């Protein structure tokens, strides 16, 4: 949930706060030894940040 809250903040214009939320969620997965979730969130965050720089492109997940 924390990761997705960060995602919303990023796309709403609060880049630093949103990025911090996402990175905290990634850290939690690391602490809990959940490498799959950690890696998935790291990859999503990279895509979100790229998309945030170029809002004409869409980043959608299913």
PyMOL commands that set and color helices and strands:
alter all, ss='L'
color gray80, all
select helices_A, chain A and resi 2-11+15-31+35-53
alter helices_A, ss='H'
color red, helices_A
deselect
rebuild
show_as cartoon
